[in-house]
Amino acid sequence: MAEMHKGYAKALFMISEEDDSTEEINKQIQELAGIFEDNLSYIQLLSAPNIAKTERVFLLQELLGDKYNENLKNFLMYMCQKNIIGEIQGCAEEFDNLYREFKKISIAYVKSSVPLTEEQKEKLKTRLETVSGRNVTLECMVEEGLIGGVKVEMNGIIYDGSVKRKLEEIKKVIEQ
């Protein structure tokens, strides 16, 4: 059951491709996953075995209203009826992975010793897009443990341009 969310997310993604709503559904499912994460008691309510399925589905319909894509609403109603609405977080994450792969978008997690300027971010983004051949979104954070430089993790690859790593390389050369 641990991987169940992947199959469900893939099915929703395939449906969203048919009506060209992948971007809309991705935004909406991320929003809903955040709402449910902030209100875990609501997920528990929608999963409570002592509450009739029809009542749980009604509660979910009330929450969703007319604000969300019809295919997404049907998907969530199905999950509620099957008592697997608790898988929404995993579905949202997997849907986002599928969406980013479909759109050739990569997230680069950037760690630097000081905040990067907008100019530095743009140069780094352009360089990473050239290297990867993908659209890149930067997630920048300051890591106080870095002496200087930048560390980037993208698509499972770490690009370490930190001063610490450069000093380690120099040390290896000297020791040889």
C-alpha positions as CSV (number, residue, x, y, z in Angstrom):
1,M,0.0,0.0,0.0
2,A,3.0,2.3,0.4
3,E,3.3,2.9,-3.4
4,M,-0.4,3.1,-4.0
5,H,-0.3,6.9,-4.4
6,K,2.0,6.5,-7.5
7,G,-0.6,4.6,-9.5
8,Y,-3.4,6.9,-8.5
9,A,-1.3,10.0,-9.3
10,K,-0.4,8.5,-12.7
11,A,-4.0,7.8,-13.5
12,L,-5.0,11.4,-12.6
13,F,-2.1,12.7,-14.6
14,M,-3.1,10.7,-17.7
15,I,-6.7,12.1,-17.4
16,S,-5.3,15.7,-17.0
17,E,-3.2,15.2,-20.2
18,E,-6.4,14.4,-22.2
19,D,-8.0,17.7,-21.4
20,D,-4.8,19.7,-21.1
21,S,-5.3,20.5,-17.5
22,T,-2.0,19.2,-16.0
23,E,-0.8,22.6,-14.8
24,E,-4.2,23.6,-13.3
25,I,-4.6,20.2,-11.5
26,N,-1.0,20.3,-10.3
27,K,-1.5,23.7,-8.7
28,Q,-4.8,22.6,-7.2
29,I,-3.7,19.3,-5.8
30,Q,-0.7,21.0,-4.2
31,E,-3.0,23.5,-2.6
32,L,-5.3,20.8,-1.3
33,A,-2.4,18.7,0.0
34,G,-1.3,21.8,1.9
35,I,-4.7,22.4,3.3
36,F,-5.0,18.7,4.4
37,E,-1.5,18.8,5.9
38,D,-2.4,21.8,8.0
39,N,-5.7,20.2,9.0
40,L,-4.9,16.5,9.7
41,S,-8.1,16.1,11.7
42,Y,-10.0,16.7,8.4
43,I,-8.3,13.8,6.8
44,Q,-9.1,11.7,9.9
45,L,-12.7,12.8,9.6
46,L,-12.9,11.9,5.9
47,S,-11.4,8.5,6.7
48,A,-13.4,7.7,9.8
49,P,-15.0,4.3,9.5
50,N,-17.8,5.2,11.9
51,I,-19.1,7.9,9.5
52,A,-21.0,6.8,6.5
53,K,-19.3,7.1,3.1
54,T,-22.1,9.2,1.8
55,E,-21.6,11.7,4.6
56,R,-17.8,11.8,4.2
57,V,-18.2,12.4,0.5
58,F,-20.7,15.2,1.2
59,L,-18.2,16.8,3.6
60,L,-15.5,16.7,0.9
61,Q,-17.9,18.1,-1.7
62,E,-18.7,21.0,0.6
63,L,-15.0,21.7,1.0
64,L,-14.3,21.6,-2.7
65,G,-17.3,23.5,-3.9
66,D,-16.9,24.8,-7.5
67,K,-13.3,26.0,-7.0
68,Y,-11.5,22.9,-8.3
69,N,-11.1,21.1,-11.6
70,E,-13.9,18.5,-12.1
71,N,-11.5,15.7,-12.8
72,L,-9.6,16.5,-9.6
73,K,-12.9,16.6,-7.6
74,N,-14.0,13.2,-9.0
75,F,-10.6,11.8,-8.2
76,L,-10.8,13.0,-4.6
77,M,-14.4,11.7,-4.2
78,Y,-13.2,8.3,-5.4
79,M,-10.4,8.3,-2.9
80,C,-12.8,9.3,-0.2
81,Q,-15.2,6.5,-1.1
82,K,-12.4,4.0,-1.2
83,N,-11.2,5.3,2.2
84,I,-7.7,6.2,0.9
85,I,-8.0,10.0,1.1
86,G,-5.0,9.8,3.4
87,E,-2.9,9.1,0.4
88,I,-3.5,12.7,-0.9
89,Q,0.0,13.9,0.2
90,G,1.8,11.1,-1.7
91,C,-0.5,11.6,-4.7
92,A,0.2,15.4,-4.8
93,E,4.0,14.8,-4.6
94,E,3.9,12.1,-7.3
95,F,1.7,14.3,-9.5
96,D,4.1,17.1,-9.2
97,N,7.0,14.8,-10.1
98,L,5.1,13.6,-13.2
99,Y,4.3,17.2,-14.1
100,R,7.8,18.5,-13.8
101,E,9.1,15.5,-15.9
102,F,6.4,16.2,-18.5
103,K,7.4,19.9,-18.7
104,K,11.1,19.2,-18.4
105,I,11.4,21.3,-15.2
106,S,14.1,20.6,-12.6
107,I,14.3,22.0,-9.2
108,A,17.9,23.1,-8.1
109,Y,18.4,23.2,-4.4
110,V,21.0,25.9,-3.9
111,K,22.9,26.4,-0.7
112,S,25.2,29.4,-0.2
113,S,27.0,31.0,2.7
114,V,25.2,34.3,2.0
115,P,22.0,35.2,0.2
116,L,22.5,35.3,-3.6
117,T,21.7,38.5,-5.5
118,E,19.0,38.4,-8.2
119,E,21.8,38.7,-10.8
120,Q,23.7,35.7,-9.3
121,K,20.5,33.7,-9.2
122,E,19.8,34.4,-12.9
123,K,23.4,33.5,-14.0
124,L,23.2,30.3,-12.0
125,K,19.8,29.4,-13.4
126,T,21.0,30.1,-17.0
127,R,24.1,28.0,-16.5
128,L,22.1,25.1,-15.0
129,E,19.6,25.2,-17.8
130,T,22.4,25.1,-20.3
131,V,24.0,22.1,-18.5
132,S,20.8,20.2,-18.0
133,G,18.8,21.1,-21.1
134,R,15.8,21.6,-18.8
135,N,13.9,24.6,-17.4
136,V,15.2,25.2,-13.9
137,T,13.6,26.5,-10.8
138,L,15.9,27.6,-8.0
139,E,15.2,26.9,-4.3
140,C,17.8,29.0,-2.5
141,M,18.8,28.7,1.1
142,V,21.6,30.0,3.2
143,E,23.7,27.4,5.0
144,E,25.8,28.9,7.7
145,G,28.2,25.9,7.7
146,L,29.5,26.9,4.3
147,I,32.6,29.0,4.3
148,G,31.9,30.4,0.9
149,G,30.8,29.4,-2.6
150,V,27.7,27.4,-3.6
151,K,26.4,23.9,-3.4
152,V,23.7,22.8,-5.9
153,E,21.7,19.6,-5.9
154,M,19.6,18.9,-9.0
155,N,18.3,15.7,-10.4
156,G,20.3,13.7,-7.9
157,I,23.6,15.3,-8.9
158,I,25.5,17.5,-6.5
159,Y,27.6,20.4,-7.9
160,D,29.9,21.4,-5.1
161,G,31.5,24.8,-5.7
162,S,32.0,25.5,-2.0
163,V,35.3,26.9,-0.6
164,K,35.5,23.9,1.7
165,R,35.5,21.4,-1.2
166,K,38.1,23.5,-3.1
167,L,40.3,23.5,0.0
168,E,39.9,19.7,0.3
169,E,41.0,19.4,-3.3
170,I,44.1,21.5,-2.7
171,K,44.9,19.5,0.4
172,K,44.8,16.3,-1.7
173,V,47.2,17.7,-4.3
174,I,49.6,18.8,-1.6
175,E,49.5,15.4,0.1
176,Q,50.4,13.6,-3.1
